Amino acid sequence: MPAPLACKKIIKKRTKRFVRFESEDFGKLRASWRRPRGIDNRVRRRFRGQRSMPKCGFGSDKVLQSINLLMFRKLNSSCLQDSKNSLSDAPPISKSYSWIIEPMPENSAITSPQESKPPSSKEPLN
């Protein structure tokens, strides 16, 4: 079993999501962030007491960006061969697959599409 990475502590500079200006006042505005662009906007002009806008200072450390809270580096793979190759390079990896992969049994022979077709209701079963 792989051991977690030994690196510095993860510090989140901001855990709250940035909310769109006046989205709580109007039902048709969603809360997802949009940059305010009005000439008199209080948020854009950074008045005291208003919500803050996203900026590069809120970003996380580059070393810790691909590491999850259990201190494993995340690996997205679409096939088993990718994960086998990468496990030899870097042991502390948390694998996540893009879809469920079930490996074929080693002793099963690959059949042609005609052999693997299910029998239809018209043909008699042997």
Secondary structure, DSSP 8 states (H G I E B T S, - for coil): ------------S--S----TTTTT-TTS-SS------TT-TTTTT-TTS-----GGG---STTTTB-TTS-EEEEESSHHHHHHHHHH-SSEEEEESS------TT-----TTTTS---SSS---
